[in-house]
Each structure stands twice: as C-alpha cells, then as structure tokens.
Amino acid sequence: MSEHTITINSLEEYPQAAKWFTRFLQQERIFAFYGKMGSGKTTFIKSLCEELGVEDTINSPTFAIVNEYESRDADTIFHFDFYRIKSLAEVYNMGYEEYFYGNAYCFIEWPELIEELLPEEHIRVDISEGSDGARTIKVTVND
C-alpha cells in the first residue's frame, strides 16, 4: 500500500491538483472520496472531469445519485453521491454492479455509506480541510 498527498491552498490550484491526480487513473477505475461536508469532494471531482475533457455541466448528483459524463477520449465517467441513500437496497436496485464492474471511471462521494459494496480494488481518496482553509488530498493505493 502506498500513500500520496497534495495540498490545495486555493480554488485556483484545483486544476493542477487534478492533473497530478490523473496518474492514478491508469491503475484503477473506482475512486472512493471521503471527507466531511464542504471539504471539497465535489469541487475536486469537477476539476478531475474538466481535466479529462468533460464538456458537459458538472455538478453534484446529490438528488440523482449518479451523473454520467464522457471524457475527451470517450471514456465514461460516473459521478456518484450516496449522501441521501437510506439503505443498501436502493443501491442494489440501481444496479450498482453494472457501474462498479464495468469499464467506466467511478468517482464516489460518501462511500462510507456503501463500503461493503465497493470492489476490493479501488483507490481511497481522503480530502480534509485545514484551519487555514487549505485542502489536503491523500490518495491510498493498494499496490
């Protein structure tokens, strides 16, 4: 297991952090984003999608649960927000297996609510906010 960390000091640094993060896209397709409400999960995922060339409007799928985008290389990206999930039955009913075990990128917010359904092979991304407002992104890769 290896850990990699980057600090983001302002909104202007998100694109550079997203560029740094793309190296992890070569290894896995499933990314679980952990962090408190307001820590910057959606903002970082938006920057990732922009770095991948998504031209659609990118926003939080809080009510839809999942948004689908296409990258400039025609890769499919699914952006999940499980914050409003009340039971795992909802996730089973949406057919999560097709998403998680397909060939698409899956960026998952609030994965702690569905952890037992996450594929073993995924990358954990922890985002935290410091007292100065800076965000720290820690990526944990199972080597």
C-alpha positions in Angstrom: 0.0 0.0 0.0 1.3 3.5 -0.8 0.1 6.9 0.1 0.4 10.1 -1.9 -0.6 13.6 -0.7 -1.1 17.0 -2.2 -2.2 20.3 -0.6 -4.5 22.7 -2.3 -4.3 26.3 -1.0 -6.8 28.0 -3.2 -9.5 27.3 -5.8 -7.1 28.2 -8.5 -4.9 25.2 -7.5 -7.6 22.6 -8.2 -6.8 22.2 -11.9 -3.2 21.5 -11.1 -4.1 19.0 -8.4 -6.5 17.3 -10.9 -3.6 17.0 -13.4 -1.4 15.5 -10.6 -4.2 13.0 -9.8 -4.7 11.7 -13.3 -1.6 9.4 -12.9 -3.8 7.3 -10.6 -6.4 6.8 -13.4 -4.0 4.4 -15.1 -4.2 1.9 -12.2 -7.9 1.7 -11.3 -11.3 2.8 -12.3 -13.0 3.1 -8.9 -12.3 6.0 -6.6 -13.9 6.5 -3.2 -13.8 10.1 -2.0 -14.0 10.5 1.8 -14.4 13.8 3.5 -16.7 15.9 5.6 -19.5 18.0 4.1 -17.9 21.0 2.5 -14.4 19.5 2.3 -14.2 19.9 -1.4 -15.1 16.4 -2.8 -17.4 17.7 -5.5 -15.1 20.6 -6.4 -12.2 18.2 -6.8 -14.2 15.7 -8.9 -15.4 18.6 -11.1 -11.8 19.6 -11.7 -10.9 15.9 -12.5 -13.7 15.7 -15.0 -12.6 19.0 -16.6 -9.0 17.7 -16.8 -10.4 14.6 -18.5 -12.1 16.8 -21.1 -15.7 16.6 -20.0 -17.6 19.4 -21.7 -21.0 18.9 -20.0 -22.0 20.8 -17.0 -20.5 19.1 -14.0 -22.4 19.2 -10.7 -23.2 17.1 -7.7 -25.6 14.2 -8.3 -27.0 14.7 -4.7 -30.6 14.1 -5.8 -30.0 12.0 -8.9 -27.4 9.8 -7.1 -25.4 9.4 -10.3 -24.4 11.6 -13.1 -22.8 10.3 -16.3 -20.2 12.2 -18.3 -17.9 11.4 -21.3 -14.3 12.3 -21.4 -12.5 13.7 -24.5 -11.1 10.2 -25.0 -14.7 8.7 -25.0 -14.2 7.2 -21.5 -17.4 7.1 -19.5 -17.3 8.7 -16.1 -19.9 8.0 -13.4 -20.1 10.5 -10.5 -22.0 9.2 -7.5 -23.2 10.9 -4.4 -24.6 8.4 -1.9 -25.2 11.0 0.8 -29.0 10.6 0.6 -29.0 6.8 0.4 -31.2 5.4 3.2 -30.5 1.7 2.6 -28.2 -0.6 0.6 -31.4 -1.9 -1.1 -31.5 1.4 -3.0 -28.0 0.8 -4.3 -28.8 -2.8 -5.3 -32.0 -1.6 -7.1 -30.0 0.9 -9.1 -27.8 -1.9 -10.4 -24.5 -0.8 -8.9 -22.7 -3.8 -10.2 -23.0 -2.6 -13.8 -21.4 0.7 -12.8 -18.7 -0.6 -10.5 -17.7 -3.7 -12.5 -17.9 -2.1 -16.0 -15.0 -0.3 -17.6 -16.1 3.2 -16.6 -14.4 5.5 -14.2 -16.5 5.8 -11.0 -16.0 8.8 -8.7 -17.9 8.1 -5.5 -18.8 10.6 -2.8 -19.9 9.3 0.6 -18.6 5.8 0.0 -18.7 5.1 3.8 -22.5 4.6 3.3 -21.9 1.7 0.8 -18.5 0.5 1.8 -19.4 -3.2 1.8 -20.4 -2.9 -1.9 -17.1 -1.3 -3.1 -14.9 -3.5 -5.2 -11.8 -4.6 -3.3 -9.7 -3.0 -6.0 -10.4 0.8 -5.6 -8.4 3.8 -4.7 -9.3 5.7 -1.5 -9.1 9.5 -1.6 -9.4 11.4 1.7 -10.0 15.1 1.5 -9.7 17.3 4.6 -9.7 21.0 5.3 -7.1 22.6 7.5 -7.7 25.5 9.8 -6.3 27.8 7.2 -8.8 26.6 4.6 -6.2 24.6 2.6 -7.4 21.2 1.4 -5.2 18.1 1.8 -5.9 15.2 -0.6 -4.4 11.9 0.5 -4.6 9.0 -2.1 -4.2 5.5 -0.8 -3.3 2.9 -3.4 -3.3 -0.9 -2.8 0.0 -1.8 -4.6 
